[in-house]
Amino acid sequence: MPSTRTRTVMSLYLIFAFVQSNIALAEIPGSFVYGGQSSQAILPAWEHTDASTLSPEGRQVEETTWREPGGGLLATWRVEHIAGKTAAECRWVFENPGTEPTKPLTDVAALDLVIENASQVQLISSTGGLTGPVDGTPPGFVVSESSLERPVSLSAGEGRSSNKNLPFWVLHNKESNEGKYMGVGWSGQWEANFRPVSGQDAVRLTVGMPGVSIALPAGDRIVSPSVLLGDYQGTSQAGCNALRRIIGNEYVARLGGKKLLPPVSWNSWFTFNNQISDAMLRQQADAAAGLGVEYFCIDAGWLTGAFDPGLGN
């Protein structure tokens, strides 16, 4: 099991500075299991190298790479600082430069840390867009607040990253009126688990892709989901706004170097499901065009056999 040495979620110091300050390996807020052994148990015996570079976007990137004795796995902990922000994005990168498959790699956590003073912390999260019918129960995009006194799990559904829970949340300290916003950089299945630490006012948080179990083939390289962490001061709403701003300013794609307003779109599925026809869609397209809709999307019902029995024909 990964170390349960306490690491506070209310400070980014360990993530920002672990390379330069030689913080003990147990303090790295990420973990994995290799050949049945935890990374905290095996990495201290592996040789490692440090590197500091600039990303194409001009962000400072700090990496520490551990090499399995005798060849085999290279495990790199990567931290990308977001310029001008008290935020960073972290992930694991695994590579096999050898000629034989590695030992099994499992339980990869792009984030693995302990939240102190958990009784003072609220989790603010949201359901995803396809949680239920648009006009049904439960509706999508419902924001909720949870205490961390009991186990809480957030995850994607059916491999769609925003299908069950949105991959964004805020951890707000009610006592100090500050906190941390987080986001998972992964377009498929992900999972975040909050588990109380026995006998302590603390919760262990792990974030990653569930079900990873792979002996990495020779020459292959894989990356884990990334996790964005940022500090904020003020109310939980200030944390939600800080998360929204950093996504808009740092991650949303540009066209010609300029930010775009989100396009207005129309989608057949949410109103008509499979009950569509050529004549009906032409009528809807004319109406949508008159309203200034920019994108007209014919969803899954167009295929022979409808959705989902007709998939693949």
SULRA-V251350 format. One record per residue. N is the residue number from 0. RES is the residue in three letters. OMEGA is omega in radians with two decimals (999 if undefined). BURIAL is I if it has 24 or more other C-alpha atoms within 12 Angstrom, else O. Layout:
BEGIN
N_RES_OMEGA_BURIAL + N_RES_OMEGA_BURIAL
END
This chain:
BEGIN
0_MET_3.07_O + 1_PRO_-3.12_I + 2_SER_3.07_I + 3_THR_3.07_I + 4_ARG_-2.97_I + 5_THR_3.05_I + 6_ARG_-3.04_I + 7_THR_3.11_I + 8_VAL_-3.10_I + 9_MET_3.07_I + 10_SER_3.09_I + 11_LEU_-3.01_I + 12_TYR_-3.08_I + 13_LEU_-3.11_I + 14_ILE_-3.09_I + 15_PHE_-2.87_I + 16_ALA_-2.98_I + 17_PHE_-3.11_I + 18_VAL_-3.04_I + 19_GLN_-2.98_O + 20_SER_3.07_O + 21_ASN_3.06_O + 22_ILE_-3.08_O + 23_ALA_-3.08_O + 24_LEU_3.14_I + 25_ALA_-3.10_I + 26_GLU_3.12_I + 27_ILE_-3.07_I + 28_PRO_3.07_I + 29_GLY_-3.08_I + 30_SER_3.01_I + 31_PHE_3.07_I + 32_VAL_-3.07_I + 33_TYR_-3.11_I + 34_GLY_3.12_O + 35_GLY_-3.13_O + 36_GLN_-3.13_O + 37_SER_3.12_I + 38_SER_3.11_I + 39_GLN_-3.12_I + 40_ALA_-2.99_O + 41_ILE_-3.04_I + 42_LEU_3.11_I + 43_PRO_-3.13_O + 44_ALA_-3.13_O + 45_TRP_3.02_O + 46_GLU_3.13_O + 47_HIS_3.08_I + 48_THR_3.14_O + 49_ASP_3.11_O + 50_ALA_3.10_O + 51_SER_-3.09_O + 52_THR_3.03_O + 53_LEU_3.07_O + 54_SER_3.08_O + 55_PRO_3.11_O + 56_GLU_3.13_O + 57_GLY_3.11_O + 58_ARG_3.07_O + 59_GLN_-3.12_I + 60_VAL_3.09_I + 61_GLU_-3.14_I + 62_GLU_2.93_I + 63_THR_-3.08_I + 64_THR_3.08_I + 65_TRP_-3.14_I + 66_ARG_3.10_I + 67_GLU_3.12_I + 68_PRO_3.14_O + 69_GLY_-3.10_O + 70_GLY_-3.12_O + 71_GLY_-2.96_I + 72_LEU_2.86_I + 73_LEU_3.14_I + 74_ALA_-3.09_I + 75_THR_3.01_I + 76_TRP_-3.00_I + 77_ARG_3.11_I + 78_VAL_3.13_I + 79_GLU_-3.14_I + 80_HIS_3.13_I + 81_ILE_-2.98_I + 82_ALA_3.08_O + 83_GLY_-3.11_O + 84_LYS_2.97_I + 85_THR_-3.07_I + 86_ALA_3.11_I + 87_ALA_3.09_I + 88_GLU_-3.06_I + 89_CYS_3.12_I + 90_ARG_2.99_I + 91_TRP_2.99_I + 92_VAL_-3.12_I + 93_PHE_-3.11_I + 94_GLU_3.07_I + 95_ASN_3.13_I + 96_PRO_-3.08_O + 97_GLY_-3.10_O + 98_THR_3.13_O + 99_GLU_3.08_O + 100_PRO_3.09_O + 101_THR_2.94_I + 102_LYS_-3.13_I + 103_PRO_3.11_I + 104_LEU_-3.06_I + 105_THR_3.01_I + 106_ASP_-3.12_I + 107_VAL_3.12_I + 108_ALA_3.07_I + 109_ALA_3.04_I + 110_LEU_3.13_I + 111_ASP_-3.10_I + 112_LEU_-3.12_I + 113_VAL_3.11_I + 114_ILE_3.10_I + 115_GLU_3.12_I + 116_ASN_-3.01_I + 117_ALA_-3.14_I + 118_SER_3.13_I + 119_GLN_-3.00_I + 120_VAL_3.02_I + 121_GLN_3.02_I + 122_LEU_3.08_I + 123_ILE_-3.07_I + 124_SER_-3.09_I + 125_SER_2.97_I + 126_THR_-3.12_I + 127_GLY_-3.04_I + 128_GLY_-3.11_I + 129_LEU_3.13_I + 130_THR_3.14_I + 131_GLY_3.09_O + 132_PRO_-3.11_O + 133_VAL_-3.12_O + 134_ASP_-3.07_O + 135_GLY_-3.12_O + 136_THR_-0.02_O + 137_PRO_3.10_O + 138_PRO_3.12_O + 139_GLY_3.03_O + 140_PHE_3.06_I + 141_VAL_3.12_O + 142_VAL_-3.14_O + 143_SER_3.07_O + 144_GLU_-3.11_O + 145_SER_2.95_I + 146_SER_-3.13_I + 147_LEU_3.14_I + 148_GLU_3.10_I + 149_ARG_3.13_O + 150_PRO_3.09_O + 151_VAL_3.07_I + 152_SER_3.00_I + 153_LEU_-3.13_I + 154_SER_2.97_I + 155_ALA_3.09_I + 156_GLY_3.07_I + 157_GLU_3.07_O + 158_GLY_3.11_O + 159_ARG_-2.89_O + 160_SER_-3.13_I + 161_SER_-3.02_I + 162_ASN_-3.09_I + 163_LYS_3.00_I + 164_ASN_3.00_I + 165_LEU_-3.10_I + 166_PRO_3.12_I + 167_PHE_3.06_I + 168_TRP_-3.14_I + 169_VAL_3.01_I + 170_LEU_-3.01_I + 171_HIS_3.08_I + 172_ASN_-3.08_I + 173_LYS_-3.08_O + 174_GLU_-3.09_O + 175_SER_3.13_O + 176_ASN_3.10_O + 177_GLU_3.11_I + 178_GLY_-3.07_I + 179_LYS_3.00_I + 180_TYR_-3.07_I + 181_MET_3.07_I + 182_GLY_-3.14_I + 183_VAL_3.11_I + 184_GLY_-3.09_I + 185_TRP_-3.07_I + 186_SER_3.13_O + 187_GLY_-3.08_I + 188_GLN_3.08_I + 189_TRP_-3.11_I + 190_GLU_3.04_I + 191_ALA_-3.11_I + 192_ASN_3.08_I + 193_PHE_-3.07_I + 194_ARG_3.11_I + 195_PRO_3.08_I + 196_VAL_-3.06_I + 197_SER_3.06_O + 198_GLY_-3.12_O + 199_GLN_2.99_O + 200_ASP_-3.01_O + 201_ALA_3.13_I + 202_VAL_3.07_I + 203_ARG_3.13_I + 204_LEU_3.03_I + 205_THR_-3.12_I + 206_VAL_3.10_I + 207_GLY_3.09_I + 208_MET_-3.08_I + 209_PRO_3.01_I + 210_GLY_3.13_O + 211_VAL_3.07_I + 212_SER_-3.00_O + 213_ILE_2.90_I + 214_ALA_-2.98_I + 215_LEU_-3.13_I + 216_PRO_3.12_O + 217_ALA_3.09_O + 218_GLY_-3.09_O + 219_ASP_3.14_O + 220_ARG_3.10_I + 221_ILE_3.07_I + 222_VAL_3.06_I + 223_SER_2.93_I + 224_PRO_3.04_I + 225_SER_3.10_I + 226_VAL_3.06_I + 227_LEU_3.08_I + 228_LEU_3.10_I + 229_GLY_3.10_I + 230_ASP_2.98_I + 231_TYR_3.06_I + 232_GLN_3.10_I + 233_GLY_-3.06_O + 234_THR_3.08_I + 235_SER_3.08_I + 236_GLN_3.06_I + 237_ALA_3.08_I + 238_GLY_3.09_I + 239_CYS_3.13_I + 240_ASN_3.12_O + 241_ALA_3.10_I + 242_LEU_-3.14_I + 243_ARG_-3.13_O + 244_ARG_-3.08_O + 245_ILE_3.06_I + 246_ILE_-3.13_I + 247_GLY_-3.06_O + 248_ASN_-2.98_O + 249_GLU_-2.98_I + 250_TYR_-3.11_O + 251_VAL_-3.08_O + 252_ALA_3.10_O + 253_ARG_3.00_O + 254_LEU_-3.06_O + 255_GLY_3.13_O + 256_GLY_-3.09_O + 257_LYS_3.05_O + 258_LYS_-3.11_O + 259_LEU_2.93_O + 260_LEU_3.13_O + 261_PRO_3.13_O + 262_PRO_3.06_O + 263_VAL_-3.07_O + 264_SER_3.08_O + 265_TRP_-3.10_I + 266_ASN_-3.05_I + 267_SER_-2.91_I + 268_TRP_-2.92_O + 269_PHE_3.07_O + 270_THR_-2.96_O + 271_PHE_-3.08_O + 272_ASN_-3.14_O + 273_ASN_-3.02_I + 274_GLN_3.14_O + 275_ILE_3.09_I + 276_SER_3.13_O + 277_ASP_-3.08_O + 278_ALA_-3.12_O + 279_MET_-3.12_O + 280_LEU_3.10_I + 281_ARG_3.09_O + 282_GLN_3.13_O + 283_GLN_-3.13_I + 284_ALA_3.10_I + 285_ASP_3.14_O + 286_ALA_3.14_O + 287_ALA_3.12_O + 288_ALA_3.12_O + 289_GLY_3.11_O + 290_LEU_3.14_O + 291_GLY_3.10_O + 292_VAL_-3.03_O + 293_GLU_-3.12_O + 294_TYR_3.14_O + 295_PHE_-3.00_I + 296_CYS_2.99_O + 297_ILE_-3.03_I + 298_ASP_-2.83_O + 299_ALA_-3.05_I + 300_GLY_-3.10_I + 301_TRP_-2.99_I + 302_LEU_-3.13_O + 303_THR_-3.08_O + 304_GLY_3.08_O + 305_ALA_-3.12_O + 306_PHE_0.13_O + 307_ASP_3.12_O + 308_PRO_-3.08_O + 309_GLY_-3.11_O + 310_LEU_3.05_O + 311_GLY_-3.13_O + 312_ASN_999_O
END
